[in-house]
Amino acid sequence: MEARSAVDDAALGREAWSVLDANRTGSATVPAPGLYPHQWSWDSAFVAIGLARWDTRRAAAELLSLLAGQWRTGMVPHIVFHPAHAEVYFPGPSVWRSQDHPAAPAGVLTSGLTQPPLHALAVRQVWRHAADRGEAAALVRRVYPMLAAQHDYLAGTRDLGGAGLAAIVHPWESGMDDSPVWDDPLEALPVVRYAYRREELPERHPDSHHDRYVWLALRYRDSGYDGTYLRRDHPFAVEDPMFNGIWLASCQALAELAPVAGADPRPHEEAAGRIRAALLERLWADGLFHALDLRGGRLIPVRTIGGFGPLLDPGLPSGVAAALTATLESARFMGAAGYPVPSCEIRAPQFDRSRYWRGPSWVNTNWLLRRAAAVHGRTELARQLTTATLRLVRQAGFRECFDPFDGSGRGGRDFSWSAALTLDLLADAAEP
């Protein structure tokens, strides 16, 4: 790729800020206007990461707005609803009924599910890059107990397999909703067909999968969002390597932040060690980490971008990290894609370059893998991921996702995490 001038980078940065300003609603940033009119959990974490080098107060406000929806159980919900648009998005507050649960926050409408716990990593980014150290330290002291409670919830309520990993109980909790990883666990559920229809669903969800998504959510809601129900009766439970890789990295981030908050880092270091051991023992096979279907009792064979999540761990054994990197750079993923990284193995029968997490490339997972490459000293790989991702947004704009072969934009336009993480990648590209 030809070199880009600083003027080009400055213009791209201004465009990214314009998107973030347009998508801001109060103290929060919606993922995309119209399409996603509320605050999503890991979207806001990525937005805060992108803002961390530039605007500490806005990054802090983004995270605090989300954490205002945290339940007393420690669960951070995957959606915090904006009341003005409460029922514009389905499923909305009338489906989740968080206001009827005693552990939910008063006056804040939320979903009843969670998403990858990226938030400690976001706070660490703010802490590391803040010009005003006092302001950043105040943020750390304020949110540290909330983040510790989030981790306690995962360890205490979501270790459904009993081996130290958190299980997701719904595909929406993965952040990668339409991944083919969920096909087999969903196919094991009853066929459900509700009377509603949304025009965009058939191209995103095969057969009755979206109806099953809603059915799963309603079963969990009707249990009273009960942890015992999840352990004994809930029909969907999967140990996802991306979710747990992010959790491990967030444990390490909390260990780094603990002294700033006047806390002991050792419990977080020990938790990271337990998660690492369980990932290697339970999910590692054939050069990649695979999701484990706890109800089906087997590893899910399809290879997706989620299998690289544990590479975020700098303590991963060097041989495992090397094998993961080889798989990432192979013709299964980066080696055959013009615009990395495809979200599903290109050779897989489930691969579809146009269907959300079944093939397209995403700025957020590219950012995660760029970070993973950097923590393992893979400087050239990190540079390639930075350059290729910036090339995507220069060519197609701040789209939700991108065709991995021709780089054309897919999904929503003016997508917030694509804009925010572009700011972070531009800063990395400018550093020596």
N, C-alpha and C positions, 0 to 999 in steps of 0.2 A: 504494500500500500504506500502511496506517496505521502510524504510528510505534509502535515497540516500546519498552517501558520498560527501564531498566537491570536491573530485577529479572528480566525475561524473559531478557535476555542472560546474566545470571549463572546462571540455572537451566539454560539451554542449554549453557553452558560446563561446568557440573558434570556434565551428562549425557554430554557429549563425553569428559570425563576418565574417567568410569565405563566407557565403552566401551573406551578405550585401556588402562585398567588390567586389564579383564577379558581383553583380547586379548594381553596381554603374556606372553611365554614366556621366562623368563630375561632376557637383555638385549635381546631382539628382540620385535617386535610382529607377530603373524600378521594377514593381511588380514581374516579372518572365522573364527570358531571353527567347526570341523567342515568347512566348505566348502573353506577354504584353510588347512591346518594348518601351513604352513611359512613361511619368510621370502622374500618376493618383492622384487626389486631396486628398481623404481621406487615400489612401495608404501612401502618403508622410507624412501626419499628424501622422499616426501610426508609421512610420519609425522614425520620429523625436522624438516621445514619447519614443521609445525604446532606442534611442541614448542619450536622455537627461541626464541621470546619468553619462554617460561615455565620451562623446565628444561633448561639447557645440558648437564648431565651425562647426562640421559636421551637427549637428542637425539644426543649424541656416542656413547653406548653403542649406539644403534640403528644408526648408520652404521658403527661399528667392528665390530659383529657381522656385518653384511653383508660388509664388506671383508675379514673373516677368510676368506671364501670366494674371494677374488680369485686367479686363476691367475697363474703366473709370466710368462705372455705379456702380462699386464696386463688380460686379460678379466675383467670383473666379471660373475658368472653371474646369470641371471635368477631362479634359485631356490637358496637355501641350505636344505638339508633338516634338519629336527629328527629325530634318530635315533629317538626314541620313537614317531614317527608315519611312519617312513620309507616304508612301502609303502601307507599309507592313501590317498594321492593318486596318481593315474595321469597321466602317467608318473613313476614314482619312481626312486630311485637305481639299481635293478636295470636300468632301461632306459638311463640316461645313462652309467653305469659310469665316473664321473669318477675313482674310486679307481685305475683302471687306466692313467690318463694321467699321464705324468711331470711335466707342468706344473701339475697340479691340486694344491691344498693338502693336506698330509697330515692325516688325521683329520677332515676336513670334507667331507661329501658335498654335491655341487652338481649342477646341470644343466650342459649344455655350450653353452648359448646365452646371449646377453646381452639387455639392455633399454635404453631411452633413458638416456643418461648425465646424469641430473639431479643427481648427487651433489655436484658442485662448487657448484651453485646452493644446495643444502641447507646445505653448509658455510658458504657466504657468508651465508646467513640467520642461522646460529648466530653467526658472527663479528659481524655488524652489530647483533644484538639482545642479545648476552650482557651480563649485569650484571657478571660477573667477566671482565674483558678478558684477564687472565693465563691463566685457564683456557681461554678460547676460542682464544687465541694458541697454546697448547700443542696443542690439537686441530688447528689449521691446520698447524702444523709436522709433526705426526705423519702426517696423511693426505695432505698435498700430494704426496709422491712417489707414493702409490698412485693419486691422481687423475690425475697427469701420465702415469703408466704406462697408465691406462685410455684416455686420449686418444691416446697413442702407438699403442696396439693398434688403435684405430679407424682412425687414419691409415695405419698400416702394413699391416694385414691386411684391413680392410673397404672400402678404396677400390677396389672391384671394377670400377668404371667408369672409373677412371683420371683423374677430373676433380676430386677433392678432397672428394667426398661419401662418407659411410659407407653401405654397403648392408646392409640386413637380409637374412638368409638363411632366415628362417622367420617366419610371421605372429606367432608368440608373442613375437618380439623387438620388435615394435612397441608392445606393451602394449595394443593395441587389436585383440585376437585375431580377432574375428569381423567386422571391418570389410568391407564390400563391395569395398573397394579390392583385396583379395586374391583376389577371385573369378576374374578372368581368368587371373592367373598360376597359380592352383591348377587351373583347368580344363585348362590345358595339360599337366598332369602325368598320368601313367597313373592309371586308375581302380584304387583299392586298397580291398579290403574284408577287414578282419581279423575274427577269430572273436569278439572281445569285443564287448560292448554295455554302454553306461552309459545309464541311463534318461533323464538330462537332456540327452544329446547331440543328439537329433533336433531339439529346438527351438532349439538354439544354432548348429548347423552343418548347412547344407544338404547333402543327398546324402552323398557319401563324403568330404567335406572334412576331417573330423577324422581319418579314416584316412590321408589324405594328409599331414596334419600329423605324424602319428606316423612315416609313411614317410620324410618329409624329415628328421626328427630322427635316425632310424636310419641313413640314408645318411651324414649328417654324422658321426655317432658312428663308423660303420664305416670312415670315412676316417682315423680317428685325430684328428678335429677339426683337420684340416690346412688351412692357409690356401691352399696351392697348389691343392688340390682345389676349394675355394670359387671360386677365380678361373677355373678351367678347366672344371670338370665339374658343379658343383652346379646343379640345375635351377631353383632359386628365388633370385632376387637382385633386390631392389627398393630404389631410393633414395627413402626416405620423408621428406616435408617436415617432419613433426612430429619424428621422430627427429633429423634434421639441424638443425632449428631449436633444439631443446633442446641439441644438441651445441655449436652456435654460442654460445648464451647461457652454456653452461658454460665455454667457452673464455674468454669475457669475465669470468666469475666467477673463473677461475683466474688471469687477469691481475691482478685486484684482490687476490687472496690471495697472489700470488707474493712481494711485498715482505715480508709477514708471515712467510713461510717462508724469507726470505733468498734468493729466486730472482729471475730476470729475467722480467718480465712480457711482454717483446716477442714471444717465440715464440707465446704464446697469442693476443696481439693479431693477429699475422700469420695464425695459423690461422683466427681468426674472419673475417678479411678474405677468405681463400681460400674458406671455406665460403659466405660471403655471395655472392661472385661466381659460384660454381658453382650455387647455388640460383637466382639470377636468370637465369643463362644456360640452365639445363637444365630447371627445374621450373616456371617462371612462365608462366602462360597464362590468358587469359580471366578476369582478376580474382581468380585464386586460384593457389596452388601445388598441383601435382599430383604424385602418385607416378610414378616412372619405372621401368617394367619393363625391366630390363637384358636379360633373355633374350628378351622379345618385341620389344624395341627401340622402345617407344612410351610416351607418357604415358598413364596410366590416366584415363579421362575422368570417372568418378564423383567428385562433389564431397563431401568429408567434412570433419569438424572437423580432421583432420590437416593440411589445406591451410592452416590459419592458424598453424601452428607457427613459421614464420619471423618472424611479427609480434613474437615475443619479442626480436628484435634491435632495439635503439634506433638502430642505424646503417642500418637499412633505408631506402632512398630514400623521401622523403616522398610521392611520387606513388604508389608501390607500397603504402605503408602506408595511404594514403587509399582506394585501390581495394579493398584487403583489408577495411578497416573497413566500406566500403559493402556488400560482399558479406555480411559477418557480420551487419549490421543489416538486410539485405534480407529479403524474404519467403521466400527460399531457406532461411534459418536463423532468426535471432532474430525477424524481423519477423512470422512466422506462428506462433510458438511461445509458449504461455503461460508456459512454464518453460524458459528457455534453458539451455544451447545444445544443440540436437539434434545427435547425432553424425553424422548423414548428412543431406544436402540433402532437405528435405521433399518437393520435387517429383520426386525421383529414383524410378525404378521399384523400386529396391532398398530404399527407405525402409520400415522396419517399426518402429513405435513401441514394440514389446514385445521386440525381439530384440537385446539387448546393444548392440554398437557399430553397429548398423544403424538407429538412431533415437533411443534414450533419451538423456537428458541425464545428465552425470556431474559430480560435484563437482570432481574433479581437473582436467578440461579447462576447466571454468568458472574455476577458480583460475588456470590458465595464461593464459587469455584476459583475465582481470581484470588480471593482471600485465602482459600485453602492452599492454593499453589504457593502463595507468598509465605505462609507459615511453615511450609516444608522446603523452603529455599529453591523452589522451581521458578526462578526469576524469568526465564524466557517464556514459560507457559503463562505466567501471570501477565507478562507484557502482551502476549498474543490475545489473551482474553480481554484485556483492557482495550487494545486497539480494535479488535473485531466488534466489540460491543459499541464503542463510539462510532464505528463505521455504520452500524445498523441504524442508530438514531440520526446520524447525519443524513442517511439515505432516505429513511422512511418516516422520521419523526418519532415522537415519544409514544409509540404504540404499546398496546398491552403485551403483544408478543409478535414474533416475526417468522416468516418462512425460512427454514434453515438452509434452503438451497439458493433462492434468489434474493433473500433479504427483504421481501415485501412485507408491509405491515399487516397484522392480523388483529382481530378483536377491537377493543375500544381505542379511541384516540385520546391524546393529551392525558396519558396515564401517569399518575403521580409518582409511583416508585421508579418508573423509567426516567422521569425528569430528575428526581432527587438523586438517584444513584449515578446519573450522568455527571452531576456536580462533583460527587466523590471521585469518580473515575478521572475526570478532568484534573482534579487536584493531584491525584496519583501520577498521571501522565506528565504533569508539569514538574514533579520533583525529580532531582538527579537520581 
